Amino acid sequence: MEKEYYVSRAKLYRDEAQRAITYINNGDEQYSHLIYQNLCKSFRLELKVLKDDVPLYRQMLVEFNEQVANHNDILTNLVWIRARARQFE
């Protein structure tokens, strides 16, 4: 049950990253930026409350946070987040 929850969370991150990428491709930078900001906020908050018994999921969240902290290009970050979330599934 618990593993399914974390897999569904990773899928949610993947889907939201894809949705933001689609908005960028359609020329709607504003919606894309809002989705991106929400994703970043979710990574930070979920990492703070995550139990220590899911190390692979924690590692994914740490990598998400590092990626967005070290790279300013939103599209690059979204593509990376989408790909990394797929690896968790």
Rosetta constraint file for C-alpha pairs under 8 A:
AtomPair CA 1 CA 5 HARMONIC 6.54 0.50
AtomPair CA 2 CA 6 HARMONIC 6.66 0.50
AtomPair CA 3 CA 7 HARMONIC 6.21 0.50
AtomPair CA 4 CA 8 HARMONIC 6.05 0.50
AtomPair CA 5 CA 9 HARMONIC 6.23 0.50
AtomPair CA 6 CA 10 HARMONIC 6.21 0.50
AtomPair CA 6 CA 57 HARMONIC 6.97 0.50
AtomPair CA 7 CA 11 HARMONIC 6.23 0.50
AtomPair CA 7 CA 88 HARMONIC 6.89 0.50
AtomPair CA 7 CA 89 HARMONIC 5.52 0.50
AtomPair CA 8 CA 12 HARMONIC 6.12 0.50
AtomPair CA 9 CA 13 HARMONIC 6.32 0.50
AtomPair CA 10 CA 14 HARMONIC 6.17 0.50
AtomPair CA 10 CA 85 HARMONIC 5.18 0.50
AtomPair CA 10 CA 86 HARMONIC 7.31 0.50
AtomPair CA 10 CA 88 HARMONIC 6.62 0.50
AtomPair CA 10 CA 89 HARMONIC 6.82 0.50
AtomPair CA 11 CA 15 HARMONIC 6.01 0.50
AtomPair CA 11 CA 85 HARMONIC 6.61 0.50
AtomPair CA 11 CA 86 HARMONIC 7.16 0.50
AtomPair CA 11 CA 89 HARMONIC 7.16 0.50
AtomPair CA 12 CA 16 HARMONIC 6.06 0.50
AtomPair CA 13 CA 17 HARMONIC 6.07 0.50
AtomPair CA 13 CA 39 HARMONIC 7.14 0.50
AtomPair CA 13 CA 81 HARMONIC 7.52 0.50
AtomPair CA 13 CA 82 HARMONIC 7.07 0.50
AtomPair CA 13 CA 85 HARMONIC 6.60 0.50
AtomPair CA 14 CA 18 HARMONIC 6.22 0.50
AtomPair CA 14 CA 81 HARMONIC 6.77 0.50
AtomPair CA 14 CA 82 HARMONIC 4.45 0.50
AtomPair CA 14 CA 83 HARMONIC 7.45 0.50
AtomPair CA 14 CA 85 HARMONIC 5.42 0.50
AtomPair CA 14 CA 86 HARMONIC 6.68 0.50
AtomPair CA 15 CA 19 HARMONIC 6.12 0.50
AtomPair CA 15 CA 82 HARMONIC 7.41 0.50
AtomPair CA 16 CA 20 HARMONIC 6.22 0.50
AtomPair CA 16 CA 35 HARMONIC 7.03 0.50
AtomPair CA 16 CA 39 HARMONIC 7.61 0.50
AtomPair CA 17 CA 21 HARMONIC 6.20 0.50
AtomPair CA 17 CA 35 HARMONIC 7.73 0.50
AtomPair CA 17 CA 36 HARMONIC 7.29 0.50
AtomPair CA 17 CA 39 HARMONIC 7.88 0.50
AtomPair CA 17 CA 78 HARMONIC 5.23 0.50
AtomPair CA 17 CA 79 HARMONIC 7.12 0.50
AtomPair CA 17 CA 81 HARMONIC 6.66 0.50
AtomPair CA 17 CA 82 HARMONIC 5.61 0.50
AtomPair CA 18 CA 22 HARMONIC 6.15 0.50
AtomPair CA 18 CA 78 HARMONIC 7.38 0.50
AtomPair CA 18 CA 79 HARMONIC 7.70 0.50
AtomPair CA 18 CA 82 HARMONIC 6.61 0.50
AtomPair CA 19 CA 23 HARMONIC 6.38 0.50
AtomPair CA 19 CA 32 HARMONIC 7.70 0.50
AtomPair CA 20 CA 24 HARMONIC 6.34 0.50
AtomPair CA 20 CA 31 HARMONIC 7.19 0.50
AtomPair CA 20 CA 32 HARMONIC 4.36 0.50
AtomPair CA 20 CA 33 HARMONIC 7.43 0.50
AtomPair CA 20 CA 35 HARMONIC 5.99 0.50
AtomPair CA 20 CA 36 HARMONIC 6.79 0.50
AtomPair CA 20 CA 78 HARMONIC 7.42 0.50
AtomPair CA 21 CA 25 HARMONIC 6.22 0.50
AtomPair CA 21 CA 32 HARMONIC 6.87 0.50
AtomPair CA 21 CA 75 HARMONIC 6.64 0.50
AtomPair CA 21 CA 78 HARMONIC 6.71 0.50
AtomPair CA 21 CA 79 HARMONIC 7.49 0.50
AtomPair CA 22 CA 26 HARMONIC 6.17 0.50
AtomPair CA 23 CA 27 HARMONIC 6.25 0.50
AtomPair CA 23 CA 28 HARMONIC 5.05 0.50
AtomPair CA 23 CA 29 HARMONIC 6.54 0.50
AtomPair CA 23 CA 31 HARMONIC 6.61 0.50
AtomPair CA 23 CA 32 HARMONIC 5.41 0.50
AtomPair CA 24 CA 28 HARMONIC 5.41 0.50
AtomPair CA 24 CA 29 HARMONIC 5.29 0.50
AtomPair CA 24 CA 32 HARMONIC 5.96 0.50
AtomPair CA 24 CA 75 HARMONIC 7.69 0.50
AtomPair CA 28 CA 32 HARMONIC 6.52 0.50
AtomPair CA 29 CA 33 HARMONIC 5.99 0.50
AtomPair CA 30 CA 34 HARMONIC 6.36 0.50
AtomPair CA 31 CA 35 HARMONIC 6.28 0.50
AtomPair CA 32 CA 36 HARMONIC 6.12 0.50
AtomPair CA 33 CA 37 HARMONIC 6.08 0.50
AtomPair CA 33 CA 74 HARMONIC 7.71 0.50
AtomPair CA 34 CA 38 HARMONIC 6.25 0.50
AtomPair CA 35 CA 39 HARMONIC 6.18 0.50
AtomPair CA 36 CA 40 HARMONIC 6.26 0.50
AtomPair CA 36 CA 74 HARMONIC 7.44 0.50
AtomPair CA 36 CA 78 HARMONIC 7.52 0.50
AtomPair CA 37 CA 41 HARMONIC 6.18 0.50
AtomPair CA 38 CA 42 HARMONIC 6.07 0.50
AtomPair CA 39 CA 43 HARMONIC 6.25 0.50
AtomPair CA 40 CA 44 HARMONIC 6.44 0.50
AtomPair CA 40 CA 65 HARMONIC 7.17 0.50
AtomPair CA 40 CA 68 HARMONIC 7.41 0.50
AtomPair CA 41 CA 45 HARMONIC 6.18 0.50
AtomPair CA 42 CA 46 HARMONIC 5.80 0.50
AtomPair CA 43 CA 47 HARMONIC 6.02 0.50
AtomPair CA 43 CA 61 HARMONIC 5.85 0.50
AtomPair CA 43 CA 64 HARMONIC 6.96 0.50
AtomPair CA 43 CA 65 HARMONIC 6.56 0.50
AtomPair CA 44 CA 48 HARMONIC 6.44 0.50
AtomPair CA 44 CA 61 HARMONIC 7.83 0.50
AtomPair CA 44 CA 65 HARMONIC 6.90 0.50
AtomPair CA 45 CA 49 HARMONIC 6.67 0.50
AtomPair CA 46 CA 50 HARMONIC 5.80 0.50
AtomPair CA 46 CA 61 HARMONIC 7.99 0.50
AtomPair CA 47 CA 58 HARMONIC 6.70 0.50
AtomPair CA 47 CA 61 HARMONIC 6.35 0.50
AtomPair CA 47 CA 62 HARMONIC 7.42 0.50
AtomPair CA 50 CA 58 HARMONIC 7.25 0.50
AtomPair CA 52 CA 58 HARMONIC 7.64 0.50
AtomPair CA 54 CA 58 HARMONIC 6.21 0.50
AtomPair CA 55 CA 59 HARMONIC 5.99 0.50
AtomPair CA 56 CA 60 HARMONIC 6.31 0.50
AtomPair CA 56 CA 88 HARMONIC 7.88 0.50
AtomPair CA 57 CA 61 HARMONIC 6.40 0.50
AtomPair CA 57 CA 88 HARMONIC 7.46 0.50
AtomPair CA 58 CA 62 HARMONIC 6.19 0.50
AtomPair CA 59 CA 63 HARMONIC 6.14 0.50
AtomPair CA 60 CA 64 HARMONIC 6.18 0.50
AtomPair CA 60 CA 84 HARMONIC 7.40 0.50
AtomPair CA 60 CA 85 HARMONIC 7.58 0.50
AtomPair CA 60 CA 88 HARMONIC 7.68 0.50
AtomPair CA 61 CA 65 HARMONIC 6.22 0.50
AtomPair CA 62 CA 66 HARMONIC 6.18 0.50
AtomPair CA 63 CA 67 HARMONIC 6.00 0.50
AtomPair CA 64 CA 68 HARMONIC 6.36 0.50
AtomPair CA 64 CA 81 HARMONIC 6.52 0.50
AtomPair CA 65 CA 69 HARMONIC 6.08 0.50
AtomPair CA 66 CA 70 HARMONIC 6.04 0.50
AtomPair CA 67 CA 71 HARMONIC 6.02 0.50
AtomPair CA 67 CA 77 HARMONIC 6.69 0.50
AtomPair CA 68 CA 72 HARMONIC 6.89 0.50
AtomPair CA 68 CA 77 HARMONIC 6.25 0.50
AtomPair CA 71 CA 76 HARMONIC 7.95 0.50
AtomPair CA 71 CA 77 HARMONIC 6.99 0.50
AtomPair CA 72 CA 77 HARMONIC 7.78 0.50
AtomPair CA 73 CA 77 HARMONIC 6.32 0.50
AtomPair CA 74 CA 78 HARMONIC 6.06 0.50
AtomPair CA 75 CA 79 HARMONIC 6.16 0.50
AtomPair CA 76 CA 80 HARMONIC 6.17 0.50
AtomPair CA 77 CA 81 HARMONIC 6.00 0.50
AtomPair CA 78 CA 82 HARMONIC 6.07 0.50
AtomPair CA 79 CA 83 HARMONIC 6.24 0.50
AtomPair CA 80 CA 84 HARMONIC 6.05 0.50
AtomPair CA 81 CA 85 HARMONIC 5.97 0.50
AtomPair CA 82 CA 86 HARMONIC 6.35 0.50
AtomPair CA 83 CA 87 HARMONIC 6.63 0.50
AtomPair CA 84 CA 88 HARMONIC 6.86 0.50
AtomPair CA 85 CA 89 HARMONIC 6.87 0.50
